[in-house]
Amino acid sequence: MGLNTEMQFTVPIKPDEHGFTGRQCPSDGCTKYFKIQFGTGKQDISHCYCPYCGHKAEQNDFFTEEQIEYARSVGIKKVLKRIEPEFKKLERKFGGGFFSIKVDTRRLRHRVKHYYERELETEVVCDNCTLRYAIYGVHGFCPDCGVHNSLQIFQTNLSVIQRFLTLTDPTDSQISERVIGNALEDVVSEFQSFGKVTLSAIASQRNISDTCNSPGFQNLEYARKWFRSELGIDIAKDISSDEWITVLRCFQKRHILAHCAGVADEAYVTKAQDPHAVVGRKIRIEKEEIVDLIGRLEKVARTIYNSQIARD
């Protein structure tokens, strides 16, 4: 980092104890703080993306206020150290020593404003370019390549749910039922979270300001129609019509679990196309059903995600 004055100095900005260097978005509407680990990710680091708002600017525009204050204080201290000997040369004795001029250079001393990088909540390694970065929250654009991490986070969370499913116990039907039911609720919740943040990223990239009628991803049929009409995307293009029906059925089952203690009502029997459903009886949910749902939702999620992955 260079300070362009009549005297030119280089002030290094040191990373924290974990190797991360603080960054701050220069956009007036954002100014949020994050950290990156230089030496990971792309080799060309002339520009940077804000992980929160996606703003792109030169790397040198992302210095934090604390780093700038630190660099300024170091520069001032170096300048004063250079000019101190010149002031000392002004000291003189006159009239055989009857009077003299003394120069007090203590006022030229300047304290360096040290700073510490902040602790953040989530560390991410970008699947696309391998940059290591840290942010508040969970989701964000990669500061190096600009790719949003929503699909990466979604797939990571799904893998955790799949490991959770291994806790089913064939000798204990109650435990197995609870594990499978919780896994279904978690899968649907993760997809809804993925859909929300990815749609927000798409809206940011395409400058879509009005998303008040956008889907909440609870009603998948409405979400599919919305993406077709608003963005020209069929989110179910990579799965068959029968697979889409089973995905819709699983979402209906999740609704029954959450709101009806797992007991089928008339609305479920009408909408879900479940051949085993009987009004007033508990719905059946199999472990294999959740595994299949995970695979199908990954395909739907990738279709949504691929509509915004490319950055310039």
C-alpha positions as CSV (number, residue, x, y, z in Angstrom):
1,M,0.0,0.0,0.0
2,G,1.6,3.3,-1.0
3,L,0.9,6.8,0.4
4,N,1.4,9.4,-2.3
5,T,3.0,12.3,-0.7
6,E,6.3,14.2,-1.3
7,M,7.8,11.5,0.8
8,Q,6.6,8.1,-0.4
9,F,6.3,5.2,2.0
10,T,5.0,1.6,1.9
11,V,2.9,0.6,4.9
12,P,2.1,-3.1,4.9
13,I,-1.3,-4.3,6.2
14,K,-0.7,-7.4,8.2
15,P,-3.2,-10.3,8.3
16,D,-4.6,-11.5,11.6
17,E,-3.5,-14.6,13.4
18,H,-5.5,-16.8,11.1
19,G,-4.1,-15.3,7.9
20,F,-7.2,-13.2,7.1
21,T,-7.0,-9.5,6.0
22,G,-10.0,-7.2,6.7
23,R,-11.9,-5.6,3.8
24,Q,-14.8,-3.1,3.8
25,C,-17.2,-2.5,1.0
26,P,-16.8,1.0,-0.5
27,S,-20.4,1.3,-1.6
28,D,-22.3,4.0,0.4
29,G,-25.3,1.7,0.6
30,C,-23.3,-1.1,2.2
31,T,-19.9,-0.4,3.9
32,K,-20.0,-3.9,5.5
33,Y,-16.9,-5.7,6.8
34,F,-15.5,-9.0,5.7
35,K,-12.1,-10.8,5.5
36,I,-10.2,-12.6,2.9
37,Q,-7.0,-14.8,2.9
38,F,-4.6,-13.5,0.2
39,G,-2.7,-16.3,-1.6
40,T,-5.9,-18.4,-1.9
41,G,-8.4,-18.1,-4.8
42,K,-7.6,-16.5,-8.1
43,Q,-4.2,-15.2,-9.0
44,D,-5.6,-11.9,-10.4
45,I,-6.7,-10.0,-7.4
46,S,-6.9,-6.5,-9.0
47,H,-10.6,-6.3,-8.2
48,C,-12.9,-7.5,-5.4
49,Y,-16.6,-8.2,-4.9
50,C,-18.5,-7.4,-1.7
51,P,-19.9,-10.7,-0.4
52,Y,-23.0,-8.9,0.9
53,C,-24.2,-6.6,-1.9
54,G,-22.1,-7.9,-4.8
55,H,-20.5,-4.4,-5.5
56,K,-17.4,-4.7,-7.7
57,A,-14.4,-2.3,-7.4
58,E,-10.6,-2.2,-7.4
59,Q,-9.0,-4.2,-4.6
60,N,-7.4,-1.0,-3.2
61,D,-10.9,0.5,-2.7
62,F,-11.7,-2.1,-0.1
63,F,-9.3,-1.0,2.7
64,T,-11.1,-0.6,6.0
65,E,-11.4,2.7,7.9
66,E,-9.1,1.3,10.6
67,Q,-6.5,0.2,8.1
68,I,-6.5,3.7,6.5
69,E,-6.1,5.4,9.9
70,Y,-3.3,3.0,10.8
71,A,-1.5,3.7,7.5
72,R,-1.9,7.4,7.8
73,S,-0.6,7.4,11.4
74,V,2.5,5.4,10.3
75,G,3.1,7.7,7.4
76,I,2.9,10.8,9.7
77,K,5.3,9.2,12.1
78,K,7.8,8.5,9.4
79,V,7.5,12.0,8.0
80,L,8.1,13.6,11.4
81,K,11.0,11.3,12.0
82,R,12.6,12.6,8.8
83,I,12.1,16.3,9.5
84,E,13.1,16.2,13.1
85,P,16.9,16.5,12.3
86,E,16.1,19.5,10.2
87,F,14.5,21.3,13.1
88,K,17.4,20.3,15.3
89,K,19.7,22.2,13.0
90,L,17.9,25.4,13.9
91,E,19.4,25.3,17.4
92,R,22.0,28.1,17.8
93,K,24.0,29.8,20.5
94,F,24.5,33.6,20.2
95,G,26.7,36.2,22.0
96,G,29.3,33.9,23.3
97,G,26.6,31.7,24.8
98,F,24.6,34.5,26.6
99,F,21.5,33.3,24.9
100,S,20.5,30.4,22.6
101,I,17.6,29.0,20.5
102,K,16.4,25.5,21.6
103,V,14.0,23.5,19.5
104,D,11.7,21.1,21.4
105,T,10.8,18.3,19.1
106,R,8.6,16.4,21.5
107,R,5.5,17.9,19.8
108,L,6.7,16.2,16.6
109,R,6.2,12.8,18.2
110,H,3.1,10.9,16.9
111,R,1.4,7.8,18.1
112,V,0.6,5.0,15.7
113,K,-3.1,4.1,15.7
114,H,-3.0,0.3,15.9
115,Y,-6.1,-1.8,15.1
116,Y,-7.3,-5.4,15.3
117,E,-9.3,-7.3,12.7
118,R,-12.7,-8.2,13.8
119,E,-14.1,-11.7,14.5
120,L,-16.6,-12.9,12.0
121,E,-19.2,-15.7,12.1
122,T,-18.6,-17.9,9.1
123,E,-15.5,-19.0,7.2
124,V,-16.0,-20.1,3.6
125,V,-13.8,-21.8,1.0
126,C,-15.2,-20.9,-2.4
127,D,-16.0,-24.1,-4.4
128,N,-15.4,-22.1,-7.7
129,C,-12.0,-20.5,-7.1
130,T,-10.9,-21.8,-3.6
131,L,-10.7,-18.4,-2.0
132,R,-10.9,-18.5,1.8
133,Y,-13.0,-15.7,3.2
134,A,-15.0,-14.8,6.3
135,I,-18.3,-13.0,6.7
136,Y,-21.2,-12.1,9.0
137,G,-24.1,-14.5,8.5
138,V,-23.8,-17.5,6.2
139,H,-24.5,-16.6,2.5
140,G,-22.5,-14.3,0.3
141,F,-20.7,-13.6,-3.0
142,C,-17.1,-14.8,-3.3
143,P,-14.9,-11.7,-3.1
144,D,-12.6,-13.1,-5.8
145,C,-14.8,-14.6,-8.5
146,G,-18.2,-13.1,-7.5
147,V,-20.0,-16.5,-7.4
148,H,-22.7,-16.7,-4.7
149,N,-22.2,-19.5,-2.2
150,S,-25.9,-20.4,-1.7
151,L,-25.7,-23.8,-3.6
152,Q,-22.5,-24.7,-1.8
153,I,-24.1,-24.0,1.6
154,F,-27.2,-25.9,0.6
155,Q,-25.3,-29.0,-0.5
156,T,-23.2,-28.9,2.6
157,N,-26.3,-28.8,4.8
158,L,-27.9,-31.6,2.8
159,S,-24.9,-33.8,3.4
160,V,-25.3,-33.3,7.1
161,I,-28.9,-34.3,6.9
162,Q,-27.9,-37.5,5.0
163,R,-25.5,-38.4,7.8
164,F,-28.3,-37.7,10.3
165,L,-30.5,-40.2,8.5
166,T,-28.0,-43.0,9.4
167,L,-29.2,-42.6,13.0
168,T,-32.4,-44.5,12.1
169,D,-32.7,-47.7,14.2
170,P,-34.5,-50.6,12.6
171,T,-35.2,-52.0,16.1
172,D,-36.8,-48.8,17.3
173,S,-39.7,-47.6,15.1
174,Q,-40.3,-44.5,17.2
175,I,-36.7,-43.3,17.0
176,S,-36.6,-44.0,13.2
177,E,-39.9,-42.2,12.7
178,R,-38.7,-39.1,14.5
179,V,-35.3,-39.1,12.7
180,I,-37.0,-39.4,9.3
181,G,-39.6,-36.8,10.1
182,N,-37.0,-34.3,11.3
183,A,-34.9,-35.0,8.2
184,L,-37.8,-34.2,5.9
185,E,-38.5,-30.9,7.7
186,D,-34.9,-29.9,7.6
187,V,-34.5,-30.7,3.9
188,V,-37.6,-28.5,3.0
189,S,-36.4,-25.7,5.3
190,E,-32.9,-25.8,3.8
191,F,-34.4,-25.6,0.3
192,Q,-36.6,-22.6,1.3
193,S,-33.6,-20.8,2.7
194,F,-31.5,-21.6,-0.4
195,G,-34.3,-20.3,-2.7
196,K,-34.7,-17.1,-0.7
197,V,-31.1,-16.1,-0.7
198,T,-30.5,-17.2,-4.3
199,L,-33.4,-15.2,-5.6
200,S,-32.1,-12.2,-3.7
201,A,-28.7,-12.7,-5.4
202,I,-30.4,-13.0,-8.8
203,A,-32.4,-9.8,-8.1
204,S,-29.2,-8.0,-7.2
205,Q,-27.4,-9.0,-10.4
206,R,-30.3,-8.3,-12.7
207,N,-31.3,-5.1,-11.0
208,I,-34.8,-6.4,-10.2
209,S,-36.2,-4.1,-7.6
210,D,-39.7,-5.4,-7.2
211,T,-39.7,-9.0,-5.8
212,C,-42.8,-8.5,-3.5
213,N,-44.7,-11.1,-5.5
214,S,-41.7,-13.5,-5.5
215,P,-42.3,-17.1,-4.2
216,G,-41.6,-18.1,-0.7
217,F,-40.7,-21.6,-1.9
218,Q,-43.3,-23.3,0.3
219,N,-45.6,-23.6,-2.7
220,L,-43.4,-25.2,-5.3
221,E,-46.0,-25.0,-8.1
222,Y,-46.3,-21.2,-7.6
223,A,-42.5,-20.9,-7.5
224,R,-42.2,-22.8,-10.8
225,K,-44.8,-20.6,-12.5
226,W,-43.1,-17.4,-11.1
227,F,-39.7,-18.4,-12.4
228,R,-41.1,-19.2,-15.8
229,S,-43.0,-15.9,-16.1
230,E,-40.5,-13.6,-14.5
231,L,-37.1,-15.1,-15.4
232,G,-37.8,-17.5,-18.2
233,I,-36.5,-20.5,-16.1
234,D,-38.2,-23.9,-15.6
235,I,-36.8,-24.9,-12.2
236,A,-38.0,-28.5,-12.8
237,K,-36.4,-29.0,-16.3
238,D,-33.8,-31.5,-15.0
239,I,-36.2,-33.9,-13.4
240,S,-39.1,-35.9,-14.8
241,S,-42.8,-35.1,-14.3
242,D,-43.1,-38.1,-12.0
243,E,-40.1,-36.9,-9.9
244,W,-41.7,-33.5,-9.7
245,I,-44.9,-35.0,-8.3
246,T,-43.0,-36.9,-5.6
247,V,-41.2,-33.7,-4.7
248,L,-44.5,-31.9,-4.3
249,R,-45.8,-34.8,-2.3
250,C,-42.9,-34.6,0.1
251,F,-43.5,-30.9,0.6
252,Q,-47.2,-31.7,1.4
253,K,-46.0,-34.4,3.9
254,R,-43.8,-31.8,5.6
255,H,-46.8,-29.5,6.0
256,I,-48.8,-32.3,7.6
257,L,-46.0,-33.1,10.0
258,A,-45.6,-29.5,11.0
259,H,-49.3,-28.6,11.3
260,C,-51.3,-31.8,11.7
261,A,-49.0,-34.0,13.8
262,G,-48.5,-36.2,10.8
263,V,-52.2,-37.1,10.4
264,A,-53.6,-36.8,6.8
265,D,-56.5,-34.4,6.2
266,E,-58.8,-34.0,3.2
267,A,-56.6,-31.3,1.7
268,Y,-53.5,-33.6,1.8
269,V,-55.4,-36.5,0.2
270,T,-56.6,-34.2,-2.6
271,K,-53.3,-32.5,-3.3
272,A,-50.5,-35.0,-2.6
273,Q,-51.6,-37.9,-4.9
274,D,-50.4,-40.2,-2.2
275,P,-51.7,-43.8,-2.9
276,H,-51.3,-44.7,0.8
277,A,-53.0,-41.7,2.3
278,V,-56.2,-42.1,4.3
279,V,-58.0,-39.2,6.0
280,G,-57.5,-39.4,9.8
281,R,-54.5,-41.7,9.6
282,K,-50.8,-41.0,9.9
283,I,-48.9,-40.5,6.7
284,R,-46.0,-42.8,5.8
285,I,-42.5,-41.4,5.3
286,E,-39.7,-43.7,4.3
287,K,-36.0,-43.1,4.7
288,E,-35.4,-43.8,0.9
289,E,-38.0,-41.1,0.2
290,I,-35.9,-38.5,1.9
291,V,-32.7,-39.6,0.1
292,D,-34.5,-39.4,-3.3
293,L,-35.9,-35.9,-2.3
294,I,-32.4,-34.7,-1.6
295,G,-31.2,-35.8,-5.0
296,R,-34.1,-34.2,-6.8
297,L,-34.0,-30.9,-4.9
298,E,-30.2,-30.6,-5.6
299,K,-31.1,-30.7,-9.4
300,V,-33.8,-28.1,-8.9
301,A,-31.5,-25.9,-6.8
302,R,-28.7,-26.1,-9.4
303,T,-31.1,-25.0,-12.2
304,I,-32.0,-22.0,-10.1
305,Y,-28.4,-21.3,-9.1
306,N,-27.0,-21.6,-12.7
307,S,-29.2,-18.7,-13.8
308,Q,-27.0,-16.3,-11.7
309,I,-23.6,-18.1,-11.3
310,A,-21.8,-16.3,-14.2
311,R,-20.0,-13.0,-13.2
312,D,-17.8,-10.8,-15.4
